[in-house]
Amino acid sequence: MTTAATGAFLKRTSPDFVAFLAGLGIAYGMQWQTTDLVWSLWLCSLVLGYLTLLSAILGGALVGIRGASQPGVNRAVLLPLLLAIGGGGLFFLAFFSFHFGAFHAGHSVFLSSFFPIDGMPADGFGDAFMNPLLLWALTFEHLMVPYGIFLLPAVLAERRYLLKPILKAIRPEQEVEDRELADRELPETVQKPTKKRKSQMGDAMSRPYMNVVRMHLLIFFFAFCHFLALESFIVYAVVYSVYFFPWRELKRLKDGASTA
C-alpha cells in the first residue's frame, strides 16, 4: 500500500470517521435508549432522503436547461423545452413528495406501536399518509427538537449524495476529473470502466430508498436486541458502524493493497 493511496483514503474518509464518532457521542452523551435511536434513524431517513431526491430533481433540471441552451438548439423550440423541463421537475417533485412521504408515514405507524413517544399520536403519523405537508409538520413538532442534532453527523455521512447531482450539473467537467483521479488511485487490475458506472441521477434517486431499506434492517435489529434485553452501548456501536463507517472505501483500499 503506497503512502499516496493511504493519504487519499484518509482524506476521503476522515469525515465518515468524524460522523461515526459524533453519532456515538450523541447517543452516549444524551443516554438514548432504543426508542430514541429508532426515531433518530427514521428522522434522518426522511430528511436526508428527501433532500437527496430534491437535489437529483434540481440537478436533472439544470442539465436539461444547459442542454436546451446550447448554440445548436432551435430557438423556436426553446420555450417548449424549458416548459417541458419545468413540468417534468414538478411532476417528479410531487410524485416523490407523496411516495417517499407515504412510505415513511406508513413506517411510523409500525414504529409507534413498538416504540411509542410521549405526545405523539398513537398511530404515529398515519394521518399524514397522503399528506406530505402534514407529515413534515408532525415531524418537526414531535421529532426535530429531541433528535434533530443527529442530523449533523448524518449529513456528514451522506455528503457525497446530498448535493452531488447539483454540483455535477453545474460543473460537469468535474465528474470526469473525479473519475480520472479515482482511477489513478487504484491499481490497473481493479479499475472499472467508466461506462459501467451508475449515472449520478440514478444513484441519487435510488440512494434514499436504499437508506430506507437499511433503516428497516437496523430498526429490526434494534427491536430484536430490545426484546431480548441485549441493549448496550456495544450494540449501538455496531449499528452505527453499519450506518456511518466507510466500509466501501475500506474495501477499495484493501483491494488496492492486495493487487499492488
Order of alpha helices (4+ residues) and beta strands (2+ residues): alpha-alpha-alpha-alpha-alpha-alpha-alpha-alpha-alpha-alpha-alpha
